[in-house]
């Protein structure tokens, strides 16, 4: 998700995280356009994944495996894939482009 969105949302921030990108879109939604609606719609979808109660980073520590129930993991993957496609395809783009 971050790799797909960074070139569009925060291209000059080498430390861009999903949280930073969500804030950037929320703070200045007019900087981007979204083919299906408003930038706020994209930020809201990204928040579904970014939600801090949802473990989205893996771990190599086998003593503390991350366990996410399938009913939460599967829709999160679908939303992430959809958002990645929006950014890569140009459905979300900088308004000045």
C-alpha positions in Angstrom: 0.0 0.0 0.0 2.7 2.5 1.0 4.8 1.6 -2.1 1.8 2.3 -4.4 0.6 5.5 -2.7 4.0 7.2 -1.9 4.8 8.4 -5.5 1.4 10.1 -5.7 0.9 11.4 -2.1 4.3 11.9 -0.6 6.9 11.6 -3.3 9.5 13.7 -1.5 9.2 12.0 1.8 11.6 9.0 2.0 10.1 8.0 5.4 6.5 8.1 4.2 4.2 5.8 6.1 0.5 5.0 5.5 -0.3 7.2 8.5 1.6 10.2 7.0 -0.2 9.7 3.7 -3.6 9.6 5.3 -2.9 12.8 7.2 -1.6 14.5 4.0 -4.8 13.6 2.1 -7.0 14.7 5.1 -5.1 18.0 5.5 -5.2 19.1 1.9 -7.7 16.9 0.0 -7.8 19.4 -3.0 -4.2 18.3 -3.9 -5.5 15.0 -5.3 -8.4 13.8 -7.4 -10.1 10.5 -7.3 -12.0 9.1 -10.3 -14.8 7.7 -8.2 -15.3 10.4 -5.6 -13.5 12.6 -3.2 -10.0 12.3 -1.7 -11.7 11.8 1.7 -13.1 8.5 0.3 -9.6 7.3 -0.4 -8.3 8.4 3.0 -11.3 6.6 4.7 -10.5 3.3 2.9 -6.8 3.6 3.8 -7.8 4.2 7.5 -9.6 0.8 7.4 -6.1 -0.8 6.9 -4.1 1.7 9.0 -6.3 1.2 12.1 -3.9 0.6 14.9 -5.9 -2.2 16.4 -5.3 -4.2 13.2 -1.8 -5.8 13.1 -0.6 -5.1 9.5 3.1 -5.7 9.9 4.7 -9.1 9.9 7.3 -10.3 12.4 10.2 -12.7 12.2 9.9 -13.4 16.0 8.4 -16.9 16.0 7.7 -16.6 19.8 5.2 -13.8 19.1 3.3 -14.7 15.9 0.6 -12.4 14.7 -2.7 -14.0 14.5 -5.5 -12.2 12.6 -8.9 -13.9 12.1 -9.7 -14.7 8.5 -12.9 -12.6 8.6 -10.7 -9.5 9.3 -7.7 -10.4 7.2 -9.5 -11.2 4.0 -11.4 -7.9 3.6 -8.3 -5.9 4.6 -6.4 -7.6 1.8 -9.1 -6.8 -0.7 -9.2 -3.1 0.4 -5.4 -2.9 0.1 -5.4 -4.4 -3.3 -8.1 -2.0 -4.5 -6.3 1.0 -3.1 -3.0 -0.1 -4.7 -4.7 -0.4 -8.0 -6.3 3.1 -7.6 -2.8 4.7 -7.1 -1.0 2.7 -9.7 -3.6 3.1 -12.4 -4.0 6.8 -11.9 -7.5 6.7 -10.5 -6.0 8.7 -7.6 -3.6 11.3 -8.8 -2.2 14.7 -8.0 -4.7 17.4 -9.0 -2.0 19.4 -10.7 -1.1 16.5 -13.1 
